[in-house]
Amino acid sequence: MPYIAPEIVAQARQVDLLTYLKNYEPNQLVPVCRNTYVTKEHDSLKISNGLWYWFSKGVGGKSAIDYLIKVRNLSFIDAVQTVLGNIIIQAPIKYEQQEKNYEKKLKIPVKATNNDRAINYLLSRGIDKEIIKYCIENKLLYQEEKTNNVVFIGYDNNKIPSYAFCRATNQKRFMREATGSNKKYSFKIKAERENNIVHLFESSIDLLSFATILSLENRNWKEENLLSLGGIYSSKYDVEKTKIPVSLTEFLEKNSNVNEIHLHLDRDLAGRNASSFFQQVLSENYKVFDRPMPY
């Protein structure tokens, strides 16, 4: 069996599927919407947010090597040699999938003079008082002046507010993102010390509820990476509409030490579809565990 040095294999693995097909097999790509492609041979194989997933077979990955092995049925050696052979003939041009234009400036709702309604609402949802206090002190949440909504804030890598999610504090089921919100930087609590695990949640309330459970178990929730996805991109009845959220992609890119993902998504059909999809696509590079709440 031919020997290929590990550093050469690593170089070949850097070539993602979209870049590979754009450079070497452009006729295989069929755009289906702004940020998603399928292949000419397989209309259920979708490429989105730097990853790919073949829904009819339940397999996925990131790199062109993954694709050549799982879809084209090449051996590992043949897949690596195929990618390297193309690179030698022509160095690939890196292609990034077009993302939503976030040029609009974030319009953060005006703060109220106090946070009493927001605090009472979160307490009524069972959130620990110290966790609420921590979030207010660290400017992660506050009460909106006009509506008394609770506002959850997400920050970019320069600690600039880039995302805001508003939720009603009364009986109305009102939820919306503020104008100009960038989903890359959704609401999260970052571990105070380096941690190789990230916990994923559909909503900010789910995240705070999990932190409360940790507190009740006398575990230090401040040492955990907790990331709200701002909802999941999944139809309850069509798993093919599921996508890897840009907030997760951004977090993993900026936190290369993370190698373990814990999924705490809902127990409804959409949550179960998304959990299954995430495990299939992400397990190539991460340890992925499905850990929904029991109730």
Steps between C-alpha positions, in 0.01 A plus 500: 500500500646844405613719788382859519657722765254629765575863415407433135176333606426801723554731204258300286241501779501882500321497164127521572249351259370828355855618422584162346196487273524869402862451392501150353143388428295820459237323287405294805375803697135604484396806709163459674492819708724782617723290724436139394607273214418145397697282260389408152525129581324517837227758560474398868870576562503856629798728557443782749709712743822318410353153565319239291238235575354224283148467636396188310796309645535672838869584462685831495821685571703806411799414283519383140671186631189416706291541185723285279498220756134507606338595170742392225605186694873565461747355747666742740829487306326552164298789640810676635690441174207633297491825697880536499519427128259783425685736735832427324351574158319814615508660845138540614330836541328503838125553475297623795124453480314827477357600834223738590597862465523645849595856402199637685600640834351322798212700646518412867170564683515784751563387857242556771598680821483169686484126427222406742256355244774306323631360829154396618429334166824299506441401862152378400670279241708345776829673417742532792518854643881505505513402133262785413714740704815380323344554157380851587838600648680370190254676266371173357135589564281792606144633487373699203354843580202511265368145533663361816626210286809318621784553252782246460825638354769321298849645441743466211867408542585863582240502781270729302122432528400335171185305583187571703203273563182636660246294691177613665482500880120478507266221389548573131724264305697781333853431376711683242855591409588868497565661162859444385559197723785279378418136579871418504517659844189368672455502876761295690690467826867430441696287747720704732774241460591305186256214447494255209122446517218716363134451597240591236146627558219618276422811707642735760246378759611141442860607557419677828288205612793264447731734694242494780501119503880503528473744791246276676746212460774717658692507171674816381302614195751782443756240392279377213461626143125555452380600151148588392440437129218754478269224376578208270469494122285190478155411379312276740427267212790549258850429629644619168421859600732475799817708490802545723439841665758770424526569874641150554731520198637833624548372857688189389724699266594746774542234772725238345554331839137379502476137392178388671142614433204428729157543339217613729236559233125457544329163511257591219545369146692807381742473792549126446558547126754774567682293762527206261626727223760670721634164617538372145669812363720599794618160624781495243690766695332511842363273769126569488257396773120528487389601851148645501328575828295201625180711518 
